[in-house]
Amino acid sequence: MTTFVDRVELHVAAGSGGHGCASVHREKFKPLGGPDGGNGGRGGDVILTVDQSVTTLLDYHHSPHRKATNGKPGEGGNRSGKDGQDLVLPVPDGTVVLDKAGNVLADLVGHGTSYVAAQGGRGGLGNAALASARRKAPGFALLGEPGDLQDIVLELKTVADVALVGYPSAGKSSLISVLSAAKPKIADYPFTTLVPNLGVVTAGSTVYTIADVPGLIPGASQGRGLGLEFLRHVERCSVLVHVLDTATLESDRDPVSDLDVIEAELREYGGLDNRPRIVVLNKIDVPDGKDLAEMVRPDLEERGYRVFEVSAVAHMGLKELSFALADLVSRARAAKPKEEATRIVIRPKAVDDAGFTVVREDDGLFRVRGEKPERWVRQTDFNNDEAVGYLADRLNRLGVEEELMKAGARAGDGVAIGPEENAVVFDWEPTMMSGAEMLGRRGEDHRFEAPRPAAQRRRDRQAERDEAQQEFDDFEPFEG
């Protein structure tokens, strides 16, 4: 049964926004009191957050589909719908978020670090919010927008200061068990370590973490054994420790050749050349192991490596190794650039940015792309003529009709708003964008106009009588 998962594909869906409400206030002696439809609630986001208590992606391996809740629709009486609840997904420290193409979207390091993987849809405006001096009684409301749908990949890269690398059964698990309080599985057969083990080591005033990476073999960077699956856990480590077996029973192996093989795999994987390295010759408690360590040590030191002879079983040479690692970790930490304070990046729009584009495609179709036009289309109820007219007015004010004319569009040409897989297509007529020619002055109702004062009504009636009397006085009877 799988107990550790460090790579999963996750399908996340944010909540959709609630629809706005089209409602008219009614009460006794006031049957048409004005629009009072409330706004729809916002859809919930899907948020990835680093949680130190989580160490594996196992939960998402078993349940890869996650969805936030939708916003509630608005109601009459100016009651807005309830917002959808955000879905917070805890992930281990060191989780990298990628898209399906392998592009990095976020690198989550540090407790509480979060990333919005899918944005919830906006709630639609109710007719009360759409009312204005010109449009006193809208008979429509805007629809809520759908939430984002995202397919992402989560990869866990262990956050540790020191990584122990080497052949299977070189003694890495034994070494981490005596340097720290970690209790990894230890046995005398290869590939006993199937997951990275972490331990915390204290050496004087320095506290650092050490990771036991599963054994590497020739061809690991191409996928042989477990190497490719776990080499990513070496990427974040500041120091690499080659653990070499001086008491191996395999006749075709020796510490120097083992080192060459592992170094070749690390170079093939890439990105690790700048990590400081030390060599640990393990199992010197075995007589032949001690002799072999003394034999190969000059060769390794000639290559520029610091060499430590240790025995994890007999606890020999561990103190010197621990303090040497603490010194390297301290230097690596001091060399890292200090984290800058949070900066606010302002990216003003270009002065000639219209917010949309009009492109004529090979088949003669004119396609309109842009955040505003596409969002307005998603918010429109096409079963309501007044809502369609409102959309036409918005597009006209944005300048879409003008750009279509510049692009050579003529009456009857096809126009699509939105991406190819989800577009609204219609036959364009220049007059439809102005709105008034198609549906008149939408959203206006004389019953909602404010009543005239009594004195004004009397003056208006007197003016009408005077006008009628003047017409009578000017009438000349026909003589014949």
N, C-alpha and C positions, 0 to 999 in steps of 0.2 A: 504493500500500500504506500502511495506517495505521501511523504511527510514534509517535503521541502520543494517549493516551486519558486523559481526565480525568473520565469518569463511566461507571460500570459497575454492572450488577445482578449480585449475587453470591448463589449458593445454597450455604449451608454446612450441614454435618451433623456434629454431634459424635458421638463413639463411644458405643455402648451399653455398659452395665455387664455384666460376666460374671455368669452364674447361680451361686448358691451350690450347694454339693454336700451331698447327704444320704448319709452313709456311716457304717458301724459298724466300729469297730476289731476286728480278729480276729487272733489268734495262737494258737500251740499251747497247749492246756490253758486257753485263755481265749477261747472263741469269740465272746463278746459283751462286749467290753471298753469299750463306751460309744461315743457319737457322736464322729466325728473328721472330719466334712466341713468343708472350708475355705471361705472367703468368695470371692466373685467379684471380679475386678479392676475398677477404675474405668475408665470410658470416657474417651478423650482429648478435650480441649477444642480448639476452634478459636479461635486468638488472633491478632488483628491487631496488628502491632508496627511502629512507625516505623523505617525504615531510610534513612539519608542517601544510600546508594548507589542507591536506587530513585527514579526521577523520573517515572514514568508508571504507569498502571494497565493497560498493554497486556496483560500476562500474564493478567489476570483477564477481559479482553475475549475472549480466545481460549479460555480454560478457566474458565467461570464456576461450575462445580460442584466443590466441594472438600469432602472428608470426612476426619475423623480416624479413628484405628483403635479397634476395640472392645477392651474388657477381656476377659481370658481367664477361663473358668469355674474355680471352685475344684475341688480334688481331695481324695481321702481322705488320711488321715495328717496332717490339719490343714494342708494345703498351700493357701495362698491363690493365686488366679489373678493373673497379671501385669497391671498397669495398662496401659491403652491409651496410645499415645504422642500427646502434644499436637501439633496441627498449627499451626505458626507461619507466618502469612502476612505477608511484608514489604510495607509500603505507604509511599508518599512522605510526607514531612513536609507537614502541612497537610491531611491527608485527613479528611473529615467522613463519619461513618457515620449513615445514616438508615434508617428502616423504610419499608415500601412506601407508607405514608400520608404520608411526608415529614417525620415527626418526627425530630429530631436525637437520636441515641443516644449519640454520642461525637464529640468534636473532638480529633483526634490531632495535637498540635503538640509538637515536641521529640523528639530522638533517643531511642529506647528506650521512648517512651510506648506503652502497650499497652491493648487492650480485648478482653475475652472475648466473642466474637460468638456462640458456641454452647457451652453447658455440657455436659460429658460426663455420662452417666448413672451413678448409683451402682451399685456391685456388690452382688449379693444376699448375704445372710448364709447361711452354711452351718449345718447342724444342730448343730454343736459350739457355735457362738455363740448359738444359740437355746435351748440346754439350760439348765435352772435346777433349783432344788431341787424344784419342783413338776412340771416337765416334764423328766424325766431322759433320755428317749430320743426326741427328735422324729424322726418319720419323714418329714420334709419339709425343704425349704430355700426361701429366698426367691429370686425371680427378679431378674435385673439390670434396672435401669430403662433405657428407651431414651434416647438422647441427643437434645438439642434439634435441631430443624430450623428454620432461619431463612432468610428471603429479605431481604437487605439491599441498600442502594444505597450505593456509595462515590463521593464527589465530591471532587475535588482542588481546593483553593483555594491558589494560590501564596502562599508565605510570603516576602514581600519588604517592604522599607522604602519604596521609591518605585515608582510605577507610571507609565509613559509611555502616555498615551492620545491618540488623535487619528485623523484620517481615514487611510485607506490611502495609502501613498506620501508621508506627511508627513515622513518621515525618522527615524522612531523607531528602526528597526533600525540605521541609520547612527550615530545618536547613542549608542546603547548600546554599539556596537562601538568607539567612540573613548573613551568614558568608562571602559570596563572591558575585560577581556580576552575578553569573549564574542564569538563569531563567527557571528552570525545570517546567514541568507540575505538578500542585498540585490540588488534589481533595480529597473528603472524601470517596472514595471507594478504595478497594485494587488493586494493580498492575497498578497504574497510571504511574509508571516509567517502561518503556519498554526498555530503553537503558541506559547505564551508563552516568551520567552527570558529567562534570568536572567544577571545579571552582578554582580560584586563590585567596588565602587569604594572607593578609599582617598583621603581628603581630610584631610590633616594627621593627627590622632590618631583620627579617626573612620572606621570601616569600615562600610559599609552595602551592602545589596543593592538592585539596580534591576531592574525587570521591564518587558519590552517586550510589551505586550498587543496582540494582533492588531487591525487597524484597525476602527474603528467607523464606521457609516454611519447615516443617518436610518432609524428603525424598528428599531434594533439591540435595544432592550429588548423588542420584540415578536417577535424571531426573525429579522429580516432580516440577511443577510450572515452574519458569524461572531460578531457582537457578543454575542448572548444566550448563546452557548456559552462565551464566555470572560470575560464581565463578572464572573463569580464570582471571577476571579483578582485583581480590584481590591479586593475586600472587606477583605483583611488588610493592605493597604498603608497606611502612615501618611501619605504625601504623594502628591498627584496632580500630575502635570506635563502640561499641555496643550501638545502639540507641534503648532504651526501652520505650515502651508506658505505661505511668502510668494512662491513662484515657481510656483504652480499654473497649469496650462494651461487649466483649465476656467473659462470666462467667467462662470458663475453662482456662483462661489465666491470668498470672500475670507477672511482670517484671522478677522475678527469674526463673520461668519455661521457659519464652521466651529466656533468656540468656542460659540456659542449652541446649535448642533445637538448637540454632544457633551454640553454641560451639561444639555440637556433629556433626553437619553437616560440620563444618570447619575441625574437626579431621578426619572425613570420607574422605573428599576431599584430605587432606594431604598436608604437606609442609609448614604449617602456624604456627607451634608451637612456633617458635622463634620470632614472631611479638609481640611487646608490645601492650597491650590492655588497654583501659579505658572504663568506662561505663557512658553513658549520660542518665539520667532519664528525658524524655521530657514530655511536656504538664503539667508543674506544675502550669500553670495559671488556670487550672481547680481545683476547691476546693478538689474534691476527689483525683485528681492526686497529689496534694501537700501532702495530708495525706498519700497516698500510698508510695510516694517517701521517706518520713521520716521514714516509717515503714520498708522498705526493705533496706535502705541505710546501716545500721549496718551489716546486713548479707552479703552484697556485699563487704563491706570494710574488713570484716573478711576473705573473700576469697582472699584478696590481691589486689582488684581492686581500682583504683582511681575513685571516683564517683563525677559527676557534675550534679546538678539539674538545668535544663534550661527550657525556654519556647521560642520556635522559633517565636510564634505569638506575645507574649508580649515583646520579646527581653530581656529576663531575663537570667542572668548568662552566656552570650555569650562571654564577654571579657575575663573572667577567662578561659573559655574553649579554646578560640582561642590561648591565650598565652601558655597554657599547651601543646597544640598540637604543637606549634612552638618549644617548648623546646624539646619535644620528637623527632621531625623531625631533629632538629640540632644535637642531640646526635646520631641518626641513621646515619646521613650523616658523622659525624666525625668518627664513628666506621667502616665505609666502607673502605676497602683497597684502597690506591691511585692507579689510573690507571697507569700501567707501560708503558714506551715508546714502540713504535712499535719494535718488535723483528723480526729478519730474522732467520728463522729456516732452517738449511741446513741438508738435509737428503741424504748423499752420498749413492750410490748404493753399494751393496755388491760386493766384488771382483769376486765372482763366479756367479754373476747374468748375465745370457745370454740374458736377455730381452725377452725370450719366453719360453714356455714349450711345450713338446710333450707328450701326454698321449694316451695310447692304451685303447680304450673303449671296453665294453663287446662284442659288435658285430664285433670286429676286426678292426674297423675304427681307424686310427691314427688322433688325433685332435691336431692342432697347435694353441696355444693361446698366444697372446702377443700384445703389443701396436703397435710395428713396423710392424710385418707381417700383422696384420689386417688392419692397415692404408694403407699399400702398396697395398693390395688387393682392397680396396675401390677406390684407385687412378688409377687402371689399366683398360684400355679399352681392353676387351677380344676379341673384333672383329679385333684387330690389332696384327698380329703375332709378330711384332717387340716389341710391348709393353709387350706382354706376355713373350718374351725372356728376356726383361729388368727386369721384375719381378723375373724371374727364377734366373738371375744373382744376384740380390739383396738378395734373400733368401739364395742362396748358400754362398755368402760372410758372411751372418749373422750366418751361421752354421746350418741351418735347415736340410740340407741333411745329415750331419754328425750325428745329433741327431736322425734322423729317422732311420739311420742304427743301432745306438746304441740301439734304442727301439725295434729292431727286424723287421723293415719294409723290405719287399721284393718287387721285381718288380711286379707290378700289384695290390698291396694293395691299398685300398682306403685311401686318405688323405684329411682331411677337415681343412681349415684355417678359423678361426672365430667361433663365438658362434653358437649354434645349430640352432637358428631361422634364421640366416643370414650368412651362411657359403658358401665358394667356395669348391666344392668337385671334386677331380680328381683321376685318377689311376696313381700311382706313378711309374716312371721309373727313376732309378738312373742317367741316362745320361741326362735327361731333365733339371736337375738343373744346370749342367755345362754350358748350354746355347750354347756354340760354336758347339757342336755336332748336335744340333737341327736346328739352323738357321744360322750357320756361324758367322762371326764377324759382328754383327748388327750395323747399324748406321754409316757405313763407305762407302764413295763414292770417288773413285779415281779422279772424276772430281773436287772435292774440294781440292785436294792436291795442295800445293804451287808449281808453275812452277820452273824447274831447271834453274840456270843461263846459259847464252849462252855458256860461256867457258866450263862449265861442260858438256853441251850437245855435244860440239865438241869433247871433250876428250872421251866421251862415244862412239860416232860414230867411232872415230879413233881406239878405242880398239876393237870394233866389226869387223872393217876391218882387223886389224892385226890378230885377232883370225881366221877369214876366210882364210887369206893368209897362215897362219901356217898350217891349216888343208889341204890346197891344196898342200903345199910343202911336207907334210908328206905322201901324198897319194902314194901308190905303185900300179901301174897297174897290172892287172892279166895277167900272162904269160901262155899261153896254146895253 
